Amino acid sequence: MNINEVIKYPILSEKSYQKMSNGVYTFAVDFKTNKTEVKKVVEYIFSVKVKKVNIMFVDKKEKKIGKFKGFTNRYKKAIITLKKGDVINIFPEEIEEKTKKITKKEISKTEKKAAAKIAKKLKKQKNQ
């Protein structure tokens, strides 16, 4: 199975938020995967060490919207426990804040040249 298809999305609820501080994360995974695949993928994608993986099936539930009846989709839930000290950044806002804190000393020469070229192109576009 392709690495991109194993983990579908993180499950974010009050209970999962509380567990994140202890290094326990919850993901919805593909229905055909197993514990070893999930462990390998999480270690590869997030560069962390996985201590334990628990998997459970979540059955479909009946749902009513107005006069219509239907069912929610069934899925597989993986609860992943990381080794102490490892953290997964699920929220992109946190990553953006960390990248904004880069000081001028950390910017390399090639990045400065690229920024200068982009600035020149923008000036030309404004003049035209």
Rosetta constraint file for C-alpha pairs under 8 A:
AtomPair CA 1 CA 5 HARMONIC 7.08 0.50
AtomPair CA 1 CA 6 HARMONIC 7.28 0.50
AtomPair CA 2 CA 6 HARMONIC 6.91 0.50
AtomPair CA 3 CA 7 HARMONIC 7.86 0.50
AtomPair CA 3 CA 41 HARMONIC 6.23 0.50
AtomPair CA 5 CA 30 HARMONIC 6.79 0.50
AtomPair CA 6 CA 29 HARMONIC 5.56 0.50
AtomPair CA 6 CA 30 HARMONIC 5.19 0.50
AtomPair CA 6 CA 33 HARMONIC 6.69 0.50
AtomPair CA 6 CA 37 HARMONIC 7.77 0.50
AtomPair CA 6 CA 38 HARMONIC 6.84 0.50
AtomPair CA 6 CA 41 HARMONIC 7.43 0.50
AtomPair CA 7 CA 27 HARMONIC 6.74 0.50
AtomPair CA 7 CA 28 HARMONIC 6.31 0.50
AtomPair CA 7 CA 29 HARMONIC 4.52 0.50
AtomPair CA 7 CA 30 HARMONIC 6.42 0.50
AtomPair CA 7 CA 38 HARMONIC 7.54 0.50
AtomPair CA 8 CA 27 HARMONIC 7.24 0.50
AtomPair CA 8 CA 28 HARMONIC 5.54 0.50
AtomPair CA 8 CA 29 HARMONIC 5.25 0.50
AtomPair CA 8 CA 30 HARMONIC 6.67 0.50
AtomPair CA 9 CA 27 HARMONIC 5.79 0.50
AtomPair CA 9 CA 28 HARMONIC 5.48 0.50
AtomPair CA 9 CA 29 HARMONIC 7.32 0.50
AtomPair CA 10 CA 25 HARMONIC 7.89 0.50
AtomPair CA 10 CA 26 HARMONIC 5.96 0.50
AtomPair CA 10 CA 27 HARMONIC 4.20 0.50
AtomPair CA 10 CA 28 HARMONIC 6.06 0.50
AtomPair CA 10 CA 90 HARMONIC 7.74 0.50
AtomPair CA 11 CA 16 HARMONIC 7.19 0.50
AtomPair CA 11 CA 26 HARMONIC 5.50 0.50
AtomPair CA 11 CA 27 HARMONIC 5.24 0.50
AtomPair CA 11 CA 28 HARMONIC 6.38 0.50
AtomPair CA 12 CA 16 HARMONIC 5.89 0.50
AtomPair CA 12 CA 17 HARMONIC 6.65 0.50
AtomPair CA 12 CA 26 HARMONIC 7.63 0.50
AtomPair CA 13 CA 17 HARMONIC 6.13 0.50
AtomPair CA 14 CA 18 HARMONIC 6.39 0.50
AtomPair CA 15 CA 19 HARMONIC 6.42 0.50
AtomPair CA 16 CA 20 HARMONIC 6.22 0.50
AtomPair CA 16 CA 24 HARMONIC 7.73 0.50
AtomPair CA 16 CA 25 HARMONIC 6.67 0.50
AtomPair CA 16 CA 26 HARMONIC 6.44 0.50
AtomPair CA 17 CA 21 HARMONIC 7.36 0.50
AtomPair CA 18 CA 22 HARMONIC 7.72 0.50
AtomPair CA 19 CA 23 HARMONIC 6.64 0.50
AtomPair CA 19 CA 24 HARMONIC 5.22 0.50
AtomPair CA 19 CA 25 HARMONIC 6.86 0.50
AtomPair CA 20 CA 24 HARMONIC 5.05 0.50
AtomPair CA 20 CA 25 HARMONIC 5.70 0.50
AtomPair CA 23 CA 81 HARMONIC 5.88 0.50
AtomPair CA 23 CA 82 HARMONIC 5.37 0.50
AtomPair CA 23 CA 83 HARMONIC 7.35 0.50
AtomPair CA 23 CA 84 HARMONIC 7.09 0.50
AtomPair CA 23 CA 85 HARMONIC 7.87 0.50
AtomPair CA 23 CA 86 HARMONIC 7.05 0.50
AtomPair CA 23 CA 87 HARMONIC 6.59 0.50
AtomPair CA 24 CA 79 HARMONIC 6.82 0.50
AtomPair CA 24 CA 80 HARMONIC 5.54 0.50
AtomPair CA 24 CA 81 HARMONIC 4.43 0.50
AtomPair CA 24 CA 82 HARMONIC 6.32 0.50
AtomPair CA 25 CA 79 HARMONIC 5.79 0.50
AtomPair CA 25 CA 80 HARMONIC 5.17 0.50
AtomPair CA 25 CA 81 HARMONIC 6.51 0.50
AtomPair CA 26 CA 77 HARMONIC 6.99 0.50
AtomPair CA 26 CA 78 HARMONIC 5.73 0.50
AtomPair CA 26 CA 79 HARMONIC 4.55 0.50
AtomPair CA 26 CA 80 HARMONIC 6.19 0.50
AtomPair CA 27 CA 77 HARMONIC 5.83 0.50
AtomPair CA 27 CA 78 HARMONIC 5.27 0.50
AtomPair CA 27 CA 79 HARMONIC 6.57 0.50
AtomPair CA 27 CA 80 HARMONIC 7.91 0.50
AtomPair CA 28 CA 75 HARMONIC 6.84 0.50
AtomPair CA 28 CA 76 HARMONIC 5.81 0.50
AtomPair CA 28 CA 77 HARMONIC 4.62 0.50
AtomPair CA 28 CA 78 HARMONIC 6.19 0.50
AtomPair CA 29 CA 33 HARMONIC 7.25 0.50
AtomPair CA 29 CA 38 HARMONIC 7.94 0.50
AtomPair CA 29 CA 75 HARMONIC 7.26 0.50
AtomPair CA 29 CA 76 HARMONIC 5.51 0.50
AtomPair CA 29 CA 77 HARMONIC 5.94 0.50
AtomPair CA 29 CA 78 HARMONIC 6.50 0.50
AtomPair CA 30 CA 75 HARMONIC 7.29 0.50
AtomPair CA 30 CA 76 HARMONIC 6.46 0.50
AtomPair CA 31 CA 75 HARMONIC 6.11 0.50
AtomPair CA 31 CA 76 HARMONIC 5.44 0.50
AtomPair CA 33 CA 37 HARMONIC 6.33 0.50
AtomPair CA 33 CA 38 HARMONIC 7.01 0.50
AtomPair CA 34 CA 38 HARMONIC 6.37 0.50
AtomPair CA 34 CA 55 HARMONIC 7.82 0.50
AtomPair CA 35 CA 39 HARMONIC 6.12 0.50
AtomPair CA 35 CA 53 HARMONIC 6.09 0.50
AtomPair CA 35 CA 54 HARMONIC 7.12 0.50
AtomPair CA 35 CA 55 HARMONIC 6.86 0.50
AtomPair CA 36 CA 40 HARMONIC 6.19 0.50
AtomPair CA 37 CA 41 HARMONIC 6.13 0.50
AtomPair CA 38 CA 42 HARMONIC 6.10 0.50
AtomPair CA 38 CA 53 HARMONIC 7.72 0.50
AtomPair CA 38 CA 78 HARMONIC 7.89 0.50
AtomPair CA 39 CA 43 HARMONIC 6.18 0.50
AtomPair CA 39 CA 50 HARMONIC 6.36 0.50
AtomPair CA 39 CA 53 HARMONIC 6.78 0.50
AtomPair CA 40 CA 44 HARMONIC 6.09 0.50
AtomPair CA 41 CA 45 HARMONIC 5.94 0.50
AtomPair CA 42 CA 46 HARMONIC 5.75 0.50
AtomPair CA 42 CA 47 HARMONIC 7.45 0.50
AtomPair CA 42 CA 48 HARMONIC 7.33 0.50
AtomPair CA 42 CA 50 HARMONIC 7.57 0.50
AtomPair CA 43 CA 47 HARMONIC 5.11 0.50
AtomPair CA 43 CA 48 HARMONIC 5.02 0.50
AtomPair CA 43 CA 49 HARMONIC 5.77 0.50
AtomPair CA 43 CA 50 HARMONIC 6.53 0.50
AtomPair CA 44 CA 48 HARMONIC 7.61 0.50
AtomPair CA 46 CA 88 HARMONIC 6.39 0.50
AtomPair CA 48 CA 82 HARMONIC 7.28 0.50
AtomPair CA 48 CA 83 HARMONIC 7.96 0.50
AtomPair CA 48 CA 86 HARMONIC 5.95 0.50
AtomPair CA 48 CA 87 HARMONIC 7.33 0.50
AtomPair CA 48 CA 88 HARMONIC 7.69 0.50
AtomPair CA 49 CA 82 HARMONIC 5.98 0.50
AtomPair CA 49 CA 83 HARMONIC 5.82 0.50
AtomPair CA 49 CA 86 HARMONIC 7.10 0.50
AtomPair CA 50 CA 80 HARMONIC 7.03 0.50
AtomPair CA 50 CA 81 HARMONIC 6.10 0.50
AtomPair CA 50 CA 82 HARMONIC 4.47 0.50
AtomPair CA 50 CA 83 HARMONIC 5.91 0.50
AtomPair CA 51 CA 80 HARMONIC 7.74 0.50
AtomPair CA 51 CA 81 HARMONIC 5.51 0.50
AtomPair CA 51 CA 82 HARMONIC 5.03 0.50
AtomPair CA 51 CA 83 HARMONIC 5.26 0.50
AtomPair CA 52 CA 80 HARMONIC 5.98 0.50
AtomPair CA 52 CA 81 HARMONIC 5.05 0.50
AtomPair CA 52 CA 82 HARMONIC 6.94 0.50
AtomPair CA 53 CA 78 HARMONIC 6.70 0.50
AtomPair CA 53 CA 79 HARMONIC 5.82 0.50
AtomPair CA 53 CA 80 HARMONIC 4.67 0.50
AtomPair CA 53 CA 81 HARMONIC 6.30 0.50
AtomPair CA 54 CA 78 HARMONIC 5.64 0.50
AtomPair CA 54 CA 79 HARMONIC 5.08 0.50
AtomPair CA 54 CA 80 HARMONIC 6.48 0.50
AtomPair CA 55 CA 76 HARMONIC 6.94 0.50
AtomPair CA 55 CA 77 HARMONIC 5.66 0.50
AtomPair CA 55 CA 78 HARMONIC 4.45 0.50
AtomPair CA 55 CA 79 HARMONIC 6.29 0.50
AtomPair CA 56 CA 76 HARMONIC 5.79 0.50
AtomPair CA 56 CA 77 HARMONIC 5.29 0.50
AtomPair CA 56 CA 78 HARMONIC 6.53 0.50
AtomPair CA 57 CA 74 HARMONIC 7.59 0.50
AtomPair CA 57 CA 75 HARMONIC 6.16 0.50
AtomPair CA 57 CA 76 HARMONIC 4.58 0.50
AtomPair CA 57 CA 77 HARMONIC 6.19 0.50
AtomPair CA 58 CA 74 HARMONIC 5.65 0.50
AtomPair CA 58 CA 75 HARMONIC 5.38 0.50
AtomPair CA 58 CA 76 HARMONIC 5.85 0.50
AtomPair CA 58 CA 77 HARMONIC 6.86 0.50
AtomPair CA 59 CA 73 HARMONIC 7.61 0.50
AtomPair CA 59 CA 74 HARMONIC 4.78 0.50
AtomPair CA 59 CA 75 HARMONIC 6.87 0.50
AtomPair CA 60 CA 71 HARMONIC 6.08 0.50
AtomPair CA 60 CA 72 HARMONIC 5.19 0.50
AtomPair CA 60 CA 73 HARMONIC 5.21 0.50
AtomPair CA 60 CA 74 HARMONIC 4.44 0.50
AtomPair CA 60 CA 75 HARMONIC 7.88 0.50
AtomPair CA 61 CA 71 HARMONIC 5.35 0.50
AtomPair CA 61 CA 72 HARMONIC 5.34 0.50
AtomPair CA 61 CA 73 HARMONIC 7.56 0.50
AtomPair CA 61 CA 74 HARMONIC 7.91 0.50
AtomPair CA 62 CA 69 HARMONIC 7.22 0.50
AtomPair CA 62 CA 70 HARMONIC 5.81 0.50
AtomPair CA 62 CA 71 HARMONIC 4.43 0.50
AtomPair CA 62 CA 72 HARMONIC 6.50 0.50
AtomPair CA 63 CA 69 HARMONIC 5.93 0.50
AtomPair CA 63 CA 70 HARMONIC 5.29 0.50
AtomPair CA 63 CA 71 HARMONIC 5.30 0.50
AtomPair CA 63 CA 72 HARMONIC 6.59 0.50
AtomPair CA 64 CA 68 HARMONIC 5.77 0.50
AtomPair CA 64 CA 69 HARMONIC 4.57 0.50
AtomPair CA 64 CA 70 HARMONIC 6.30 0.50
AtomPair CA 65 CA 69 HARMONIC 6.46 0.50
AtomPair CA 82 CA 86 HARMONIC 6.20 0.50
AtomPair CA 82 CA 87 HARMONIC 7.65 0.50
AtomPair CA 89 CA 94 HARMONIC 7.49 0.50
AtomPair CA 89 CA 95 HARMONIC 7.40 0.50
AtomPair CA 91 CA 95 HARMONIC 7.21 0.50
AtomPair CA 92 CA 96 HARMONIC 6.30 0.50
AtomPair CA 93 CA 97 HARMONIC 6.28 0.50
AtomPair CA 94 CA 98 HARMONIC 6.46 0.50
AtomPair CA 95 CA 99 HARMONIC 6.38 0.50
AtomPair CA 96 CA 100 HARMONIC 6.26 0.50
AtomPair CA 97 CA 101 HARMONIC 6.73 0.50
AtomPair CA 98 CA 102 HARMONIC 7.54 0.50
AtomPair CA 102 CA 106 HARMONIC 6.58 0.50
AtomPair CA 102 CA 107 HARMONIC 7.89 0.50
AtomPair CA 103 CA 107 HARMONIC 7.31 0.50
AtomPair CA 107 CA 111 HARMONIC 6.35 0.50
AtomPair CA 107 CA 112 HARMONIC 7.05 0.50
AtomPair CA 108 CA 112 HARMONIC 6.49 0.50
AtomPair CA 109 CA 113 HARMONIC 6.30 0.50
AtomPair CA 110 CA 114 HARMONIC 6.17 0.50
AtomPair CA 111 CA 115 HARMONIC 6.14 0.50
AtomPair CA 112 CA 116 HARMONIC 6.20 0.50
AtomPair CA 113 CA 117 HARMONIC 6.29 0.50
AtomPair CA 114 CA 118 HARMONIC 6.26 0.50
AtomPair CA 115 CA 119 HARMONIC 6.15 0.50
AtomPair CA 116 CA 120 HARMONIC 6.27 0.50
AtomPair CA 117 CA 121 HARMONIC 6.32 0.50
AtomPair CA 118 CA 122 HARMONIC 6.25 0.50
AtomPair CA 119 CA 123 HARMONIC 6.26 0.50
AtomPair CA 120 CA 124 HARMONIC 6.31 0.50
AtomPair CA 121 CA 125 HARMONIC 6.27 0.50
AtomPair CA 122 CA 126 HARMONIC 6.25 0.50
AtomPair CA 123 CA 127 HARMONIC 6.22 0.50
AtomPair CA 124 CA 128 HARMONIC 6.36 0.50
